[in-house]
């Protein structure tokens, strides 16, 4: 019997074959990201040579737009999907390498301010999204997933919470689709609002890091404003990410007490499992930079590698956003998410403006 079962099982995929499966998608990410840089460079050169008043559109937006066109007009072929799904790996790699541009004193100073604002943002967002979910009659666990996705770190938080509270796959799909759609909208609206309000790089970066859900979209929204804003957006968003374990643990205990999820045994092990490890990598590289471990040329090289990693990330953001698939998920989760995200954006913008008035940024 065991021999028969063994014969019917799929043979294990070798490491080399797994790598080969990723290559087409990774190559597509690179081509789209590089095309975005070429379009930006050539358009700016053409406008300058012909004395045209053409706005400087960053490669970030071009890469996202190219990805969106491919995904929504032509569709993404199956051969590319495994590699395209690595965009989150490139995002985390870029954040780790970005640590070379932060001295620990800067991280502590900015992280301290961010931590206070993040605590207020998470508490307020969880409470408001839970209220909205109940008001619109959403299923309780779907409401939980939307609340955590909006308050902490988007899709990653939803995935981490799904298993912890034994949520249905359907609820997870609804929540992820809503968060992805709203993240795409934020990419185009946040920079426009920031410029309209004449926000400083510091204020805008804090706002994007507080209000945008997914780390990739937060980094992209910051980069569309300025390089300095992108650094602050990533640092603030990383602070939010670091708290994911505590939030998920709280909800896991809540649902376990209601008899609708497995009880949490070792809480310390649970927190370590949910903690985003790339945060530790970011802090390690920052520590090494603070101690002078890297030469000036090495720090520059690490920063350039970080930009290349983000280039692949932004291409992936566009490719993984399919509006037709999102429409299939229904309107109520989107309505709750849309109203909630507007409220969170206004709330966090107010926090940043008031904080900036006293902190001088």
N, C-alpha and C positions, 0 to 999 in steps of 0.2 A: 504493500500500500504506500509506504513512504517513498519507494522507488518511483511509483507512478506519479505521486505528487511532485517529486523532484524533477521528473521529466517534463511536467507541464509548467513549471516555473520559468519565468524569463531569465535568461543568463545575465549575470551581473555586467554592468557597463564599465569598461576599463576607464582609468583616469584619462588616458590619451583620447579615447572616443568622446568622453564628456567635454574635454577641452575643444575638440574639433566641432562639437555641436554648438559651442558658444561663439566660435569664430565669425560666422556670417553676421550675427546680430551685433557683435562688438565692432566689426568692420563698418557696419551701417551706422552705428553711433558715431564713429570717428569721421566717416565721410560727411554726415550731416553737420556735425559740430565744426569741422574744418570748412565746409561750404558756408556756414554762417559767418565765420571769420573772414573768408574771402569776399563775401557780399558786402560786409561792413567796410572792409578796407577799400574795395574798388568803388563803392558808391561815394564814400567820403573823398577819395582821390578825384573822382569825376566831378563832384560838386565843387571841390576846391579849384580844379583846373578851369572850370567854366564859370566860376564866380556865382554859383547857385546857392540860395539860402535853403539848403536841405538839412533836415534835422538828423543828428547823429543817432542812428538806431544801433544799439549794441548787438554784438554777435549772439548774445544770450537770446534775444527775442527772435532773431532770424533762425537760430537752431530750433527753437520751440515751434515757430511757425512752419518750418519745413517738415518737422515731425508731425505736426497736426494735420497738414495737407496729406501726407503719406497715409497716416492712420485713418483719416475720415473720408478721404476721396478714393484712394486706391485700396486701402486695407493693408494690414501687415501680414505677410506670408508666414506660414508656420515655421519655416526654416530659420527665420530671423528672431522669433520670440524668445528662445532660451537666452541668446546673447543680449537682447534688448533688456531682458529682466535683470541683467547685472548692473543696471544704472544706479541702483541703490548702493551696490558695492563701491562704485566709483565715487558716489557722493560721500560715503564714509571715509574712503581713502583721501579724498580731497580735504575733508575737514581735519583729519589727522595731520596731514602735511601742512595745513594752514597754521597749525600750532607753532611752526617756525617763525611766524610773523607776529606772534604775541609773546611778550615777556610776562612772567607769572604775576608781576606787580600789576600789569594792565589787566590781566585776566581776573585777578582778585578784585580790583577796583570796579571794573565793569560787571563782573559776575555778582558782586555784592549788591549793586543797584538792580541788576537784572533779577536776582533771586527774590528780592522784595516784590518787584512788579510781577514776576512770574507767579508767586504765591497768591497774590491778589487776583491775577488773571485766571488761574486755574480754579480757585474757589468760586469766583463769580460766574465763570463759564459753565462749570458743572451744575451749579444751582439753576441758572437760567435755562440751559438746554434741557434739564430734567423737567422744569416747569413747562416748557414748550411741548415736549414730547407727550406729557400728560394732557395738555390742553388740546392737542391734535389727535389724541386717542391712539398713539403709536403703542406697539407692544413694549412692555417694560424693558426687556433686554435690548431691543433695538434702540430704545431711548438711552440706555446705558452706553451702548457702543457709540452712538452719535455724540453723547456728552463727552466721553473720554477722547474721542477722535478730535473734537473741536477744542477741547481744553488743553490737551497735552501734545500729542505729536502725530495727528492724522492717522494714516493707514497703519503705520507701525503699532500705534496704540490699540487700534481696533483688532489687529491680528493677535497682539499679546493678550488682550482681554477676552477674545472669543473663547479660547480654551479654558481660561481661568474661571469663567462664569457659565460654561457649557451652553453658549449661545448657538442658535441654529445657523447653518450656512446661509440661509436666505436672509436673515437679519444682518449677517456680516456683509453680504453682497450689497444690500440696500445702503448700509452705512458707508462702505468703501466708495460706492458709486457717487453718493452725495458729497463726500469729502473731496474726491478727485475733481468733480465738476466745479465745486466752489473754489478749490485751489487754482484751477485754470482761470477762473474769473478774476481772482485776486492778482494774478500775474499782470493783467492788463489794466486793472483799476488802481492798484496801490501806487504805482509810480506817478500816474496822472494826478491823483489826489495829493501826493507828497509835493509835487511841483506846484500845484495850484495853491497849496497852503504855505509854500516856501519853507518847508521843513529842512532843518540842517541834516547833514549826513548822519550825525549821531542820533538825532530824534527819529529820523525815518528808519534807520537800521533797528533801533529798539522797537519801534512800532511793528515793522515787518516781522521781527523775531517773535513778538508777543502774539500777533493776530493771525498770521498765516499758519495753517495747520501742518502740512507736510514739510519736512526739512528741505526737500529738493525745491519746492515752490518758494519757500522762505529765502533760500539762497539765491534763487533766480530773481525774485522780486527785489532783493537787495542789490544784486548786480546790475539790474536794469536802471537803478538810481545812480549808484557810484560804487567804486571799489571799496571806499571806506564804509559806506552803508552796508555793503555785502558782508564785510568782516563783522560788523556789529550785529547784523541780522543773524548770522551763523552762530555767534557767541551766545546771544540771547536765546536762540532756538535750542542750542545745545544744553543750556541751563534747564529749559523746559523738558527736554528729552531725559535728562538725568533723574527727573522725579517720577518717571513712568512707573517704576517698580512699586513705589509707595501707593500711588493712585490705584493701580491694578490690584495690589494686595488688599486695599480697603474694600474695593468692590467684590473681590473674591470672597472675603469674609462675610460681607453683607448677604450675598446670594447663597452662601453655604448655610448661614443661619436660617434662611428661609427654606432650606431643604431643596434648593434648585441648582446646586453646584457642589462639587466635591470640596470637603473641608481642607484647609491649608495646614499641612503638617509643620515642616521646618520653615519658619518665616524668613530666616536669614538666607536659606538656600533659595527660596522663592524670589526674594529681592535680587539676589545675585543672578538668577536665571533671567529675570526681566530687565536687568540693568543694561543699557546700551554700552557695550565694551569699547566702542570707538571713542567715547568720551575720555576714557583712561588713556587711549593712544594720543589724543589731542593734548592732554595735560602732560604726558611724558615728553612729547616733542617740545612743548612750551618750556618745560623744566630744563631740557637740554639746551635750548636756545638761551634761556636766562643764565645758565652756567657758562655760556660761551663755548659750548661743545662744537658748534658749527662755525666755520669761517664765513665771511661775508658772501663769497662765491657759492658756498654750499647752501646757505640760507636762501639765496636768490634762486638756485636750482630747485630747491624744495618748493619754493613758492610757485615757480613755473610749472612744476609737476602737478601742483595743486590745481592750477588753472586748467591744465589739460584734463585732469580728472573731472573737474566741473563741466568742461566742454562736453564730455560724453554723457554726463548726468543730464544736462539741459536738453540734449537731443532725445534722451530717453523719456523725459517728461512729456514732450510732444507726442512721441510715438505711442506712449501708454495711455493717452487720453483719447477715448473713442466716445463721442457724444451719442452715437446711435445706440451703443450698448447701455449707456447711462439712462437713456429715455425709457428703456424697457423696465426699469426698476420701480416705476410708479412716482407719483407726484408728492405725496405727503412727506416722505423723508426729506425730499429736496426743499419743500416748503419750510419744514422745521429747520433744516440746515441753513437755508438762505436767510430766513429771519434772524436766526441765532447768530450767523456770521456777521451780518450787518450790525447787530447789537454789540457783539464782541469787538468788532473793528472800531466802532465809535467809542466804546468803553475804554479800550486800550489806548486809543488816540488821545482821549482825555487824560488818562494816566500819564502818558508820555509828555504831553504839553505841560501839565501841572508840575511833574517831576523836573522837566527841563527848566521851568521858570525858577525853581529853587536851586537846582544843581548847576545852572548856567550853561546848558547846551541847547 
